[in-house]
């Protein structure tokens, strides 16, 4: 199973940014993000303490569902 970070990199670099691409771009630049993790709890807790923008946790939850079904 690939990490959530690896999955999120497919959302980076949109010409017209979406919430999903904003979160992915932030993860890319966030050196302490748990890049090798596939744990919902670990990533969710990290985002709770380091939320990059309002609503990013809701975006994460939505993307996590897609991530789980794609893996």
Secondary structure, DSSP 8 states (H G I E B T S, - for coil): ---HHHHHGGG---SS--HHHHHHHHHHH-TTS-TT---HHHHHHHHHHH--STTHHHHHHHHHHHHHHH-
